[in-house]
Structures are given as C-alpha cells and as structure tokens.
Amino acid sequence: MAAWGCVAALGAARGLCWRAARAAAGLQGRPARRCYAVGPAQSPPTFGFLLDIDGVLVRGHRVIPAALKAFRRLVNSQGQLRVPVVFVTNAGNILQHSKAQELSALLGCEAKGPATCLIISLNSSVFLCPPLSWLSLQVDADQVILSHSPMKLFSEYHEKRMLVSGQGPVMENAQGLGFRNVVTVDELRMAFPLLDMVDLERRLKTTPLPRNDFPRIEGVLLLGEPVRWETSLQLIMDVLLSNGSPGAGLATPPYPHLPVLASNMDLLWMAEAKMPRFGHGTFLLCLETIYQKVTGKELRYEGLMGKPSILTYQYAEDLIRRQAERRGWAAPIRKLYAVGDNPMSDVYGANLFHQYLQKATHDGAPELGAGGTRQQQPSASQSCISILVCTGVYNPRNPQSTEPVLGGGEPPFHGHRDLCFSPGLMEASHVVNDVNEAVQLVFRKEGWALE
C-alpha cells in the first residue's frame, strides 16, 4: 500500500493514514464518485501514450493542474486506464517501484479548487497540488521507465564488476537492473583516498599504505548526475586510464577502454527555477571532453539509454504491448503518442523512433549504434507521434528557449555527441499548451469520447 498522506496547506503531519489525510483536507466519508458519460461500449484501443513526467505532469515539487484533468479523461469509473500508458522519464535517482507509488499518489486524484494540498511521497519528496477527490488510480512499477531501465537488457555485463556513478539509491538501482557485482564511487574513494584531491578538506594528512586486494573493475555504469562531480569525474577517469586498477596505474592507457553504459543524455531540464538546470548530459559532456583532452581519443559507449535513444522507445513499446495484453485488449497497438516538454529529448526521440519504425516497415530494421536496438520481438507499432507541451523546458514566448521562436534562426544542438543533428527531428507533430490538451487532441484524432 502507498504510505503517503494528503494534508491541508495549514498543516498536518507526515505519516497520516488515508482517512486522517482526507479529514485534514476537509473530506468526509467515502471519496466522491464522479459521473461518467454513458455511451456505446468503447472498442479496444489501438494506440497508447508515452508520457514524460517532469515538465508535463509535475514541475519541481508542484503538480501541474492539467495533469489531473488529463487523467480524469484517461481513467474510467473503475479507476482503470482506458488506454495503455507508460511513463517515460530521464530521471534515475529513485527506485522504479517508488516512482510508481509516487505517481499513484499524485495522479490518483482530481483537482477541486484553488487552495493547496501537500502530498508526501515515499521518498520524502513533498509535492503541492489542489484539494482533491480520489480516482483510485494505481500505477504499477512496470508502467514506469527510468532513464536506466533498458540496462536490464545488457545481460552480458550483469556478472562483471562495475563502478556505478549517480546519486540516490545507486546500489539498489544497479542491482535491480541485474548487476550483481557493483562498487560505488564512494567505496572506491574510501579504498583509494589519494585519488580524490580537489576538496582540500577531504585530503588525507598522511599517506596510507598501498592496497593490492581490491578486485579489478571491469566496466562503468553512469546512472545519473552525481553530487560531487569533481570526485566522480576523477575516479571514472582513473578507472578508464588504468584498465580497472586505479591503485596501480598504467604507462599507456588502454584503447578500446573498459565498457561504459550511460543513461540520461539531457543537457538541461526544467525545475522551478526560471531557467533550465544542468542534467546528466552536461556531466557526460564533461567526461567526454576530459577523456578526449587527456588521451586524444574518443570516449565510447557500449550503450546509451534514456530519451532520445531508440532503445528506450523500443523498451517503452514493449511495456505498452504487455500492458495491453494484460488488459485483454486483442487489437495490436499501432500508434504511440509521445508527450513531452523538451524538444531535444522528447520530440527528437519520438521523431527518431517514428523514423525508425517507418524504415523498419519498408526496408527492415536498420543498423544502430550505442543507443540502438536490443528488441526481443519486432515492433507492432507503425508510428510514434510527438506532442510538445508548453509547461516545461519549451516556451514559445521565451526567446531564451531551447527551441527558437518561429521565424528565428537554427537552434543550438543540445543533443548528445553521438546523435546526428537533424533540425527536422526537433519539430513536433503537434504543439499544445499542456498534457490535458494533448489527451483531448489524441482522443479526437482516434475518434474517442472525451468523457
């Protein structure tokens, strides 16, 4: 059961049970039932939604009101989704099941007025939303794709000793992805304290004895932006340059270097600040630049995951298919609608996947690089339509936006180095104000009742 409380703005405490939370919000008795339009039985869906989270459903710690309206349309009177939905985020500093429970708390409710209510999620994040009635929406863990979720497919590395970088529950996330022999950056720093020299306060006053009992590292997992960038950059470089034995060092750095798997290529992301914040793509850019400068060679990836990689969209399509099968919807899902706020990750990724699906339909699946396919069965989908919302990174009225104002010049390329720049892929099929308008647009296109 979701262990969260909903409390009124003027106070209540963390850990309130469900009934106490409703009483604190001024709600009595059982949750109010909404009236639904009664009409002919709806045919099984042949389309599904891929929904971004930050900038589409929430912004920082605030629930976007349009998200609650959208899910009023997406959820039926039994609290079940009317169409398959997968939440695709480039976040990675939370456990998958915790994110699902957080979304259940945030979206299993309907806005009723302008005042504020708190939702305290399982990982102690506090989100603000309007007063609520309850829709009983339950988001399952397999409806959530974090940036690193497709690493489950890289089974050839699951038994290798891997250095993991990121923040939050990095060890639990790595193990949940299937990696059984993991060492964190902090553990490596403690084993070799002489490697971390930037922070003068953390430098040792004496020289420790050298260690020769630390097992060799065989690869690197980059799950998300770390807290101390200088420490992670230094130690990852030490591992790559020493072929996994940073306490020894090598006269000549090996090339090709140890395998590197990375997720979340977002250069920027939008929180509550007026301007975008650095994302893990900025950290990767730093690491690539340092490696190139030191060795004269290019840092290579065995896998690049997270939007806009095709691999992430293939993984999402597979979850959409399984969700439809569990619900007994026999018709294949032919169309995917990807809703996001970031032209570079959401729109570019959806259009890139659409391009891939079109080529696969006519010519067979094309060869791909580090962000490429590891699909277990062919795609049933024939299209992936991009829908851009204006509640996050993209703002058409802001000349500082990552997308140029209409009639402006070519935008700067904020994508990863390994993605070829194609301006056309950053043009959304549809631009709408928010996710509620996106759902209405799709329902109209598919001939579905808006309810």
Order of alpha helices (4+ residues) and beta strands (2+ residues): beta-alpha-beta-beta-beta-alpha-beta-alpha-beta-beta-beta-beta-beta-beta-alpha-beta-alpha-beta-alpha-beta-beta-beta-alpha-beta-alpha-beta-alpha-beta-beta-alpha
